Amino acid sequence: MTDTHVFRTRVLGPLLMCLACLCFAALDTLIKYLSHRLPLTEVIWVRYAVQTIAIAILFVPKMKGRILRTANPRLQALRGMCLLGASLFVINGLSRLPLTETTAVLFLAPLIITLLSGPVLGERIKPVDWFAVTLGFVGVLIIVRPGGGLLTWAILFPVGTACCNAVYQMVTRSFHSAEHPVTTNLYTGLVGVLVLAPLMPFVWQWPTAEQWGVLVLAGLVGGLAHYIITKALECSSAAALGPYGYTQLVWAALLGFFVFGALPDAITWLGIAVIASSGLLLSIYHLVAARRR
């Protein structure tokens, strides 16, 4: 193992993953800011439109027609619909719930994948997987506090986002051939733009100059986040990068405090720690198992 390989797998990959998590937390913050000022569907449509235009400007001159070449058009469409569903759910959740708590519930996705991997992918679920799923559910209960202020129907929005993200990741795992990351990101944006475009004449509200700036920034940050994750996965395995994904909870807490003045209380931090522990347990277990094999 060369020094360059060690640097890429143990330093560069994790750093890129942490940067991607910062971008995702920033994207959620921008969307939460816009959700109280513009129609939610419009915010999501412009976010995808900006991402699609940016990718086209940057990569079409070099890739030309190859940028649309895919061996899995139906799976690309399904994955795009999953991400669109996740976006619609999360923006509705962010408009009604605190940023940090919403972000924490989103991390149910790895646990949902564990539950579905048996019946859908035919994988054997081990006792440690069931323990992690149960622990993650306990963490969510701590955050929403049955009988407390967060256990309202609005909590279904981040739960729906987690489900869409889980299906998205499972669709990605089912790909039987390599897809160019630029092509995948382009299709992701195109699906969102095309599906929501017919609704725009009915919901459109012309943004102010400031709102246009935030909308464009959200689109660029979202596209950048997905691209950085792709580069991180080129350096390290998904199992090795999994634990670093929980830095998004820290970024969300910091941005929620600085932008909205909302700081999670001790009980919320406890729930976040429990959810993070469940995910870390799964990531570390599968990483160790992979190294033994």
Secondary structure, 3 states (H helix, E strand, C coil): CCHHHHHHHHHHHHHHHHHHHHHHHHHHHHHHHHHCCCCHHHHHHHHHHHHHHHHHHHHHHHHHHHHHCCCCHHHHHHHHHHHHHHHHHHHHHHCCCCHHHHHHHHCCHHHHHHHHHHHHHCCCCCHHHHHHHHHHHHHHHHHHCCCCCCCCHHHHHHHHHHHHHHHHHHHHHCCCCCCCHHHHHHHHHHHHHHHHHHHHHHHCCCCCHHHHHHHHHHHHHHHHHHHHHHHHHHHCCHHHHHHHHHHHHHHHHHHHHHHHCCCCCHHHHHHHHHHHHHHHHHHHHHHHHHHHC
